[in-house]
Amino acid sequence: MSMQYSVAASNITPTAAACTLVFVNPGTSRSLAFLRAWAGQAANATSAQQRVQLNTQVTAFPTLTSTAPVPHTLSDPTSVITGGTAGAAGTSGTNASAEGAGTKTVIYPDAFNVLNGWLWVPTPKDVIVLNASAASGFGLHFPVAASPATAWQFGVTFEQLG
């Protein structure tokens, strides 16, 4: 049975000029397949371009707001991932206040117009999988300051494998 979870935040002002919006680090028990990522803003109606990327990051991880995954099927058990502030294995968080010194490896760079928002839904062969006990976590990241700076919604959806 497929167990899907989302880590998301709403009405957020990204706390850093370049900011990890969502970070999920697999634990030791389950690999994670990342199925969707999104970002959008509701602050104004001015057209502006925004860079975004999906990446992995090795230690030292971002400093985050603890945000636990929410199941898509209400009868599913709690995720093996829990909310955490340090980006440690088996945790997730949002809106990094510090990026950490760990190397980021960009998997998917993109840009979008903030009036339209951004949605990444990979075809099956393009799904990003991080193995259990991986040395890195998965991040949805703005590599430049968010413009406009306020009222952002963002998140990622993953499936627990095995």
Protein Blocks (a to p, Z undefined) as FASTA:
>chain_A
ZZddddddehiacfbfbdcfbdcdddfkbccddfbdcdddfkbccdcddddddddddddd
ddddddddddfblkbccdfbdcdfkopghiacehifbebjadcddfbgcdddfklopadd
ddfklpccddehiabdcddddfbdcddfehiacddddddeZZ
